Amino acid sequence: MSPPAPTRIPDDAPEHCPVCGDAYGSVSEHDAGLMVNLRDNERYRRVCFDPVAVDGEPRVRFYHHTHDQAGGDPADRAVAPE
């Protein structure tokens, strides 16, 4: 099994999450396999996923929302894809 791909923190990250519009605690960018498990996570309540292209290459940006930033039911903030 190969080691996980390194995480890249984008220089051009927006001020608010482009998926839900809320503030976020951190953002990371990934170009390979992903695994997400937030069950009983002390720091983050929700992660929004935004597929992007960087220099023509596909990436996925994770916007990590703390418990305070993600107040309310995340299903109420769902945004339909464009």
Secondary structure, 3 states (H helix, E strand, C coil): CCCCCCCECCCCCCCCCCCCCCCCCEEEEECCCCCCCCCCCCCEEEEEEEEEEECCEEEEEEEEEECCCCCCCHHHHCCCCC
